[in-house]
Amino acid sequence: MSWYPESVYTIDICESEGELYVLELGSFSCAGEYACDLSAIVEFGAKAAWEDYEAVNQF
């Protein structure tokens, strides 16, 4: 298969008047990395990318 959906997605959550709301869902490759733990994002993203690569290449 030459294309498949991403395995990692992002979710933006906002708080208003003490309530949490889903603001946006999006693909990981198009996400902005603002107000987050960037080292955790990179670690998780790298792990997910490697798992996808292995699955596609059947290692």
N, C-alpha and C positions, 0 to 999 in steps of 0.2 A: 504494500500500500504506500503510495507516495505522499499521502497526507493523513493526518489523524488529529483529533482535538487535543488541546493541551491537557496535561494531567494536573496542573497547578493553576489555581485561580485566586484572585484577591477579592476582598470585601472591604468596603469603606463603611464604617459605622460612625454615626454622630450621636451626640447627646443633646437633648433639648428639654428643658424644664424637668430634669431628672429621669427622663425616659430615653432608652436607646433605640435607634432606628437604623435600618439598612439604607445607606445612601446610594451605593453603587456596587455592582458586581462587575468584574472584568477579568480578562486574561492576564496572567502573570507577566508575559512579555511586553505588555502595554502599560503596566502599572508604574506609577510614580512612587518612589520610596521615601516619602516624607513622613516625619514624626513616627519613625519605627526603629526597631533594633536592627540596624543594617547588617551587622555581623550574623545575626540569626537568619535574616532573609537570604543572605548570600550562602550560608551553610545549607539551609533547606533547599534553596534553588539549585545549588550544585548537586546535591544528593538526588533530587528529583530528575535533573537532567541526565545524570549518569544512569539511573534506573531506566529511564526512557530509552537511552542509547543502547543499553544492554538488551532491552526487550525487543527493540526494532532489529538489532543485529544478532539476536539469539545467542548470546554468550553463555 
